[in-house]
């Protein structure tokens, strides 16, 4: 049926705030979250439709009694980014039920029921990349891209050392998030792969390629097809703004593109002594970013927000893991960044073979 479907959904309760992220499409595609071990990214490639949606969010308490009902309209590409109170009076929202109400007047399409991810205390957050960090994918040539779209992700070699390390941290009560520059239509395939490998991450952040065709609302430009700096650092900050500054933060990435630079930049931003304006100025024209005017304003605002939150946090443990191979391990360990602070931080990065 040509009806609304979820492209992705996440809900996070941090202290008294409920953060909800929704993306919808009217394409005929598999329903969100449906398990399929043979899922191929190309099965969801139709998720490019331009459409405005309206959702009704129903909040339920611990006794499954409705305590909240609100409606919200999406942007032109079916995206919602919402912040609500997690409490109605003295009752916390424990469950969510989501309906789309605009597509057919008088008809409410049930999109699913969800349990918000509650950020536990002490806050222990793990954020990992996917491509080259968990799966040794290849996207460098048109032929490789074609094959990646037409094959399940389990066709590619698993980076077992990364999987083992991440599962060890999850066993220590770290709450996992997946952040990748893969296109948004890879979500079903990535989610299925994670479940097959017993990594139960409910929050997956992917690059929404509809941003590139949205002239007024999109935050990404054509240069961001290959340059991932703005996208990944922006989403890293988004995650921390939703979860709050954790007591312990662990980041996993790979050493084949820009992950070390992006993660170390985040480390500098979380340093209480950092001047957010100076950091933004040093990055805006860097080859890993090349910020547009719109991205300039987004970064400077979020830099101040996150840095101010970091200043109000007494202590935070940060550990960065970067997957390397024999050919680049020494180079990564000894690399001199064009910012001295990043070179100093680099000595504490755990580069491992995988």
GIHU-V226039 format. One line per field, one symbol per residue. psi: psi as a letter, one per 30 degrees, with the letter a starting at -180 (. if undefined). burial: b if it has 24 or more other ideal C-beta (glycine too) atoms within 12 Angstrom, else e. Layout:
psi->???
burial->???
//
This chain:
psi->kilklkelkkkkjjcgkjkkkkkllgljlkkkfkkjfgkkeffgffigkjkklkkkjkkkafggkkfkjlkkklafggkkjkklkfkjbgkkjflkkkkkfeejkfkjkjflkkjkjkjlkljjkkkkldkfeekilkgfleeeeeeefgklffelkkieeeeeeeeeeefggkkkkkjlgllfgfeeeeeeeeefghjijfjkjljjffefgjeefkfkleffefjgeeeeeeeeeeeeeeflklekkkkkalgfcgeeeeeeeeeeefkffkjeeeeeeffegkffeikleeeeeeeeeeeeeeeeeefgkelkkkkkkkkllefgeeeeegkjlgkeeeeeefffkjklk.
burial->eebbbbbbbbbbbbeebbbbbbbbbbbebbebbeebeebbbbbbbebbbebbbbbbbbbbeeeeeebbebebebbebbbbbbebebeeeeebbbbbbbbbbbbeeeeebebbebebbbbeeebbbbbbbbbbbbbbbebeeeeeeeebbeebbbebebbebbbebbbebbeeebbbbbbbbbbbbbbbbbbbbbbebebebbbbbbbbbbbeeeeeebbbeeebeebbbbbbbbbbbbbbbbbbbbebbbbbbbbbbbbbbbbbbbbbbbbeebebeebbebbbebebbebeeebeebbbebbbebbebbeebeebebbbbbbbeeeeeeebeebebebeebeebbeebbbbeb
//
